[in-house]
Structures are given as C-alpha cells and as structure tokens.
Amino acid sequence: MQPPTADNDTTPHLEAGTPAFWRTNLAMFFGGFATFAMLYGTQAMLPVFTAEFGISPATASLSVSVGTAGLAVMLIPASILADRYGRRQIMRASLLLAAIIALGCAMVTDFRQLLVLRALLGIALAGLPASAMAYLGEEMAPNAQNRAMGIYIAGNAMGGMSGRFLAALIAEWASWHIALAALGILGSVAAFVFWRNLPASRHFHPRAAAIGRILHDARSISRDKGLLLLFLIASMLMGTFIGLYNYLGFHLSEAPFNLSHTAVSTIFLLYILGIWGSTWSGRLADRFGRHNVLWAMAATMGGGLAITLIDQLPVVILGVALCTFGFFGTHTIASGWVGYRAREQRALATALYLCSYYFGGSVLGSLSGLAWHFDGWTGVSSALGLCVLIVFVAAWRLRRLPPIAQQQHTNR
C-alpha cells in the first residue's frame, strides 16, 4: 500500500457549515459511535455472562477490560502507521476489521473464545481514535476544529450509551448471542457510512516510520509543557469519570436512596448531556478560545461532583449531570488542543493523550474502590475531587501559556 500524497499548503481547509464539513462530521460521528458501542456494549451484559458461563463478576468484566487494554496497547503503533499510510486509510481499515470481529463474537461457544475476540476487537479499533484527532486537526479550518471535535466526541458518548442499552435490552428479551450480533451489525452500518462519507485527506504529509524520527517526535512532545499538561488532564479526567460511574450504583442502592438495579442503570441516560456538552463546548471554544473555556468546564465538573454529597436524590442526579456535562466538555477541548499544539507530531501526541486517558481510567477507576471501602461515597467523592482539582490547576496553567511559536491564532 502506497502512502497518499497531499496537495500543497494552499489547498483550503474544511470550513464550518460547508457540505464537505458536514459530510466529514457525519462520518466521524458514526466512527466514534461504532467505536464506543462495540467496545463498551458488553458492560451491560456482565450479569448474563456470569450466569451463562458460571464465572465471577470480576472475570465477566474481562469482556470489557481486554478490549480497552488491546486498544490502549495499539494506540501508538496505530498512530505510527497513520503517519506512514494516512489517517483515512487506517481509520477505514480499522472500523471495517472491527465490525467483522464484532460479528464473530456472536458465534463463540465459550468465554475464552469471547475474550480472545474482544481483545482483537480492541486492537482493531485502535486505528480510529489514534487517527481521528490528527485527521480533524489537519483537515478542518482553525475556527471549525473545536466544533468538529465536539461532534466526534458526541458520537463517542452516544455510542457508549446506546451500545450498553441496546445490548442489555436484546440480551434480556432474546439472548446474548443476538445482542452481540446486533453490536456487530451496528458496527457494520457505521463502517459503511464512514467509508462513503469521509473525504480523502488533502493536508496529510506521509512520514517514514523510522525509529529515529519517532524518538525525535517523542523528545519534541516531551519539551512542550502544554502537551504534558494536556496528558495529565486526560488521565485525571477519565479516572474521575470512570470512578464516578463505577461506584455511583453502590451509593444509590444504599440508604437513604435504596434504588433497584434497574432504576440505577437509567443513570447512563445522562450520557445524553455528554452529547450536548461536547458540541456546545466546541462552539464555545471556537468563539471564546480553548484557554477561556477549558478551566470553566473543569470547574463545572468539580461543582457537580461536590453536590453529589447531598443525600437528596434530585440533587445527586443534578450533580452527576453537571459532572457528566463538564467531563465531555473538558475532554472535547483538551483533545482538540492536543492536535493543534502538536502540529507535525499530532498523530503520536494524540496517541499519547489517549494512552493517558485510558490508563488513567483503568488505574484511578480501580483505586477509587479503596476510597469506597474506607469511607463510602464521601471517600470516593473526596478522592475524585482531588483529581478534578488537578485538572482545574492544569487547565489554569494552560491558560497562562504563550501561543505556539509562529501560530498566533486567537484560540491558541
């Protein structure tokens, strides 16, 4: 496969509101939707796997964690391939291969087979998130980048919510085999829409996958204080979000709430606010600048987390809603900022951002269980509050950094 060639630098970027802009965002929305639907869809079926295969809940949870682990491991290799062969090519191949593997998951006969295919699914999916931010950073006009990133992350949120609920509903009324098949069909439809609508890259310049060049890029990234702060934000951000939803169910099932499992599961509907938060924060950042909006979104997240300490159900729901809104808004702006700051190293930088993101979610999401064991919801919210404080301080530091050399765009 030969790497694509790019037009010269006078080729116009995609402006907000144009037909090409909306076609691109339709494709990216479906790509993000399929990625998160296929990756997290089995989370809603963990009790089914426990009963079907006679395994513990912890073992059943591997159906999710092996996929995310495979994705995290492959992010940097996928970004290197994207630098060599093109963002569009890698994303299209990634989504198509993942859809085929997802359909294969419906045919397994034991849990070990399912784990192998789920790990392969995560590996296959890595090409899309590893390339998506870099693609949008290269192809979108500066004043349209945040909006495009918001739409892509809104697709992530919608996929994460829809995949869980669709799988749970079908598994309850039919079988887990059919539920997994539905996730595969969903991924296949998304891959079709993605292939038909994503425009060819016009500003991609292939870069050789040489060890020396990769090490040079890594050193360049490590010298950028702004990128290091954004990586820190990613790890703390996802750790807070995973920790919040991991232990919220335990909190709401106890006194004084005593909610049933079904009632608790509806809390995932608050992901809808994430869809709105992603697109709205992108528009705000395009209008007022990333540096003026990022810290405000982090503060919203912290405020929402704080009021979940009040033992009144409507107030707790409001707090979770604000935290969810702030999370997706912060992630939208931070992830878009990585692609802008990294410039030539944007593929590797976005891969490092996502590695930080998933690593933080895995580690902090588990460690917050110690806080739950020590002091219940008060302990969890206090530990997660510290993470949000770190996000806020890092966002404030970013606000004070000077603009990138030779680039004086007002959004920085």
N, C-alpha and C positions, 0 to 999 in steps of 0.2 A: 504494500500500500504506500503510495507516494504522498508526502505531505502536501496540503493545498498551498497555493500561492496566494498572496494578499495583494490587493491594489495598493497604490501609493497613498501617502498620507493625506492627499487632497480628497479622497473618497468621503462623502458625507456620512456622518453617524445617523443612527435612527432617532428622529425627533419625536417627542411625546405627541400623541394624537394622530400620527400618520397611520395609514393602513399597515405598513410594514412593522411599525411599533406594536400594533395590536395583534398581528399575526404571531410575532415573536413572543409576546407575552401570553398568548393563548397556548402556544407550545410549551413555554416554560412553566405555566400554571399546571398543565396536565403532567409534565415531567415531575414536578415537585409533589403533586397529588399522588401519582403512582408510586413514587419512591417511598413515601411515608405510609401509604395504605398497605403496601406489600411488606414493608419492614416491620410495622407495629401491629398488623392485623391479628396476629396470633395472641397478643396480650390479652384480648378479651376471651380467649378460649382456654386459658390455663386450667380452670376447674374441669373442663371437658377432658383435657389431656390427662389430668390427674386420675380421673375416674376410668377413662378408656384404657390407659396403659398401666395402671396400678403404680404410679410414681408419686413422689412427694411434690408439693408445690414448688419447692426450690429447684427440683430437677425439671419440672414443667416450664419454669421460667427461662430455661436454656433455649427454648424455641425462639425467644426474643433476643437474648444476650449474645448467642452465637452469630446472629445476623448483624447486630450492631458492631460486634468485635471484628467480623470479617470486613465490614465497611471501613472501620477505623484503620485497620491494618493496610488496606489497599488504597487509602486516600492519596498518599504521597506517590506511590508508583503510578496511580492513575493520572495524577497531575503531570508527572514527567512524560507519560505517553501523550497527554493532551498538548503539551508543549511541542512534542515532536510531530504528531499527526493531525492535530487540530481539535478544537473544543467540540465542534459539531459532530465530527465523526465518532469521537469517543462517547459522547452523550447518547447518540442514536444507537450505537452498538450495545452500550451498557443497558439501556432500557429494554431493547429487544431481547437480549440474552436473559435479563432478569425476569421478563414476562414468561419466557419459555420455562425457566426453572420454577417459577411460582406455579405454573400449571402442573409441573411434575410433582410438586409437593402433595397434590391431591391424590396421587397414585401410590403413596407409600403404604407399607403394611406394618411397620413398627416405628417406634420413636427414634431409634438410632438413625434410620434412613431419613426421617424428617429433619433431624439435627444436621446431617451432612448437607442436605439440600438447602436448608436455611442458612448455613454458613456460606455455601456457594452463592446463594441469593445476595447476601450482604456484599460479598466480593464483587459480584457482577454490578450491583447498584452503585458502587463507589465512583464509577466514572462520571455519573451525572452530577452529584454535589461537588466533586473535585473540579469540575469544569464550568459549572453554571455561573458562579460569581465572576470568574475570569471572562467568560463569554459576554456577559452583560456589561462588564466594565469596559471591554474592548469595543462593543458594537453600539452601545447606547450613547446618545449625546449627554454631556455632563449634567444638564438640567433635567434629564429623564432617568438617570441611573437609579436614584433612590426609589422612584415610583415603580420602576421595573423590578427592583429587588423586593419591594413590598408585595407585588403581585405574585412573584415566585414563592416567597415565604408564606403568603396566604394559601397557595396551593399545598405547601407542606402541612399547614395547620388543618386544612380541610381534609387532606388525605389521612392524616393521623387520626382525626375524629371519625371520619366516615369508615375507614378500614376497620376500626375497632367495633363500631356499632353494626356494620353490615355483617362481619364475621360472627359476632355474638348472636345476632338475630337468626341467621341462617343455621348456625350450629344448634340453636335451641329448637328450631322448627323442622330441621331436616337432619343434617349430620355434619361432622367436622370435615369430612371429605368434600362435601359440596361447598362448604364455607371456604375452604382453601381453593377450590376450583373457581369460585366467584372472585377471589382476590386475583387469581391468575388472569381471568377474563378481563377484570378491571384494568390490570396492568397492560394487557394486550391492546385494549381500546386506546389507552393513553399513549402507548408506543406508536400506534397508527396515527393519532392526531399529531403527535410530536414530529414524526417523520414527514408528514405532509406540510406542516406549517413553519417549521424552524428554518429561517433563511440561511443561506451559506455565509460563512464568515467573510467579512470584507476588510477587516483590520487585523487579522491574525498573521503573525510572522513566525514560521517554524523555527524552533531552537533545538539544536542537537542534544540528545540525551547523554551528554558526556559528564563523567564524574567530576572533572574539574569545574565545569560550568555550574553543576548542581551545588558543589561546595561554595563556589563564588556567590551564587544566589543566596545560599543559606547565611553566609557571612554578611552579605548586604542587608538581609532581612534582620539579622540579629543586632545590627547597628542602628536600626530605626526604632527609636523609643516609642513612637506612635503605634507601630505594629505590635511591639511587645505588650503594650498596654491593652491593645485590642485582643490579643491572645489570652491575657489574664481575664479580661471581661468575659470572653467566651466560656472559659472553664467555670468561673464563678456563677455565671448566668444559668447555664444548663444544669449545673449542680443544684442550684436553688430550685429550679423548676421541677426537676425530677424528684427531689426531696419533698417538695410541697405535695405533689400528687401521690407519691408513694405512701405517705403517712396520713394524708387527709382522710382517707377512708377509715382508718383506725380511729381517728379523732371523732368523726361524725357518727360512728357506730356505738360510741360510748355515751354515758350520761354527760350532759343533760339532753343530748340530741336523740340517741338511740334509734338511728335510721337503719332501715333494712339495706341489704346488699344492693337490691335493685334501685332503691332511692339514691344510694351513694353513687352508683355508676352513672347516674344522669349528670353528675358534676362535669363530665367530659364535654357536655354541650357548651360549656363556657369557652371551648376552643373557638367557637364562632366569633367571640370577641377578639381572639388572636388574628383571625382573618381580617377583621376591620382594623385592628391595631397595626397590622403590617402595612396595609395600603395607606392608611391615614398618616402614619408616622413617616412613610416615604414621601408623601406630598408635603408634609410639614418641613422635612429636611431639605427638599428641593427649594422650598420657599424661604426658610429662615437659616438654613445651614446645618450640617450634621452636628457641629460643635455646640450649637444652641439648643438642640432637641435631645441629644443622647442622654445628657445628665437628667433632663426632666422626665424622660421615660424611666430611667433607673429610680428616680425618686418616687414615681408612681408605683412602681413595683414594690419598693420598700414600704410605702404607706399602706398598700393593700395587705402586705404580709403582717404589718403591725396590728391592723384592726381585726385580723382573724383570732386574736387573743380574747376578744369579747365573746362571751358564751351566749350569743343570741344567733340563731340560725340565719336570719336575713342579713345580719351584719357579717357573719362568716362568709356567706355567699358573695356579698359585695366585695369583701376583702380579696377573695380568690379571683373574682372577676377583674379587679384592678391589677392584681399581681400578674394574671394571665395577659391582660392587655399590655402592661408595661414590659413583660418578658418579650413578647413578639415584636413590640415596637423597638426595644433596645437591640434585639438580635438583627432586625432588618437594617437598622442604621449602622451598627458595628460591622456586619458582614459586608455591606456595600462599601464602607470606608476602607476595608482591607484591600479590595480590588483597586480602589482609587490610589491609595498610598503606594502599593507595591509596584505599580506600573509594569515594567518588563518581567518582574518576578511574581506577577499576580497569581499564576497557577500554583506555584509552590506555597506562596503566602496564604492563599485561601485554603489549601490543603492543611497547612499547619493550624490555621484558625479552626477548621472543622475537627482536626485531631484534638485540639484543646477543648473544643465544645463537647465532643463525645466522651473524652477521657474525664472531664470534669463531671459530666452527668453520671458516669459509671461510679467514680470514686466517691464523690460527695453525696450522690443519691444513696449509696450504701452506708457511708459513715454517719449520715443523719439518723440512721437507725439506732446508733449508740446514744444519740441525744434523746430519742424517743424512749429508750429503755431507762435512761437516767431520770428524765423529768417530763415525760409525756409530750403533749403538744407545746407546752411552754419551752421545753428544751429544744424541740425541733425548730420552732419559730425563732428562737434566740440564735441558734447556730446558723440558720439560713439568713437571718437578719445581718449577721456579720459578713456573710458572703455578698449580700446586696450592698452593704456599706463599702466593701472593697470595689464593687462595680461602680458605685457612685463616685468614689475618690478617683478611680482610674478615668472615668468619663470627664471629671472636672480637670484632671491633668491634661487630657487630650484637648480640652477647650483652650488651654493656655499654650499649646504647642504652636510654633510658627508654621505658616503654609509650606508645602513641599517646594523645594527649590525648582525654579523655572516654571512653576504652575501656580498662578495667582487667582484661581477660581474662588469665588466667594464662599463656596461650601467647604473648601479645603478637603 
